[in-house]
């Protein structure tokens, strides 16, 4: 059961990368996409973690809301 849950999580995360347009914007360059994700992780390790999470959460919520319209 845990394997199925993990697979579902990975598929959903990949869907978020596609939904953000990163596949097209990077011409499906996975090294670039990984670099972007690593940069985001580095920002989250900085002193501004709370502010950054709040900003990104709001942007994500707006994007989900726009899709529903």
C-alpha positions in Angstrom: 0.0 0.0 0.0 2.8 2.4 0.8 4.4 1.8 -2.6 1.1 2.8 -4.3 0.8 6.0 -2.2 4.4 6.9 -3.0 3.8 6.3 -6.7 0.7 8.5 -6.6 2.6 11.3 -4.8 5.4 11.2 -7.4 2.9 11.4 -10.2 1.1 14.3 -8.6 4.4 16.2 -8.1 5.4 15.6 -11.7 1.9 17.0 -12.7 2.7 20.2 -10.7 5.9 20.7 -12.6 4.0 20.3 -15.9 1.2 22.6 -14.6 3.7 25.3 -13.8 4.8 25.2 -17.4 8.4 24.2 -16.5 8.5 21.4 -19.1 7.8 23.7 -22.0 9.8 26.7 -20.6 12.9 24.6 -20.2 12.4 22.5 -23.3 12.1 19.4 -21.1 15.7 19.9 -19.8 15.6 17.9 -16.6 18.9 19.3 -15.4 17.4 22.8 -15.5 14.3 21.7 -13.8 16.3 20.1 -11.0 18.4 23.2 -10.8 15.3 25.3 -10.3 14.0 22.9 -7.6 17.4 23.0 -5.8 17.4 26.8 -5.9 14.0 26.8 -4.3 15.2 24.3 -1.6 18.2 26.6 -0.9 15.8 29.6 -0.4 13.8 27.5 2.0 16.9 26.8 4.0 17.6 30.6 4.4 16.3 32.9 7.1 13.3 34.0 5.0 11.6 30.5 5.0 8.3 31.7 6.4 8.0 34.6 4.0 8.9 32.6 1.0 6.5 29.8 1.8 3.7 32.3 2.3 4.5 33.9 -1.1 4.7 30.6 -3.0 1.6 29.2 -1.3 -0.5 32.3 -2.3 0.8 32.0 -5.9 0.0 28.3 -6.0 -3.5 28.8 -4.5 -4.2 31.5 -7.1 -3.1 29.2 -9.9 -5.3 26.4 -8.6 -8.2 28.8 -8.4 -7.6 30.1 -11.9 -7.8 26.5 -13.2 -11.2 26.0 -11.6 -12.6 29.0 -13.4 
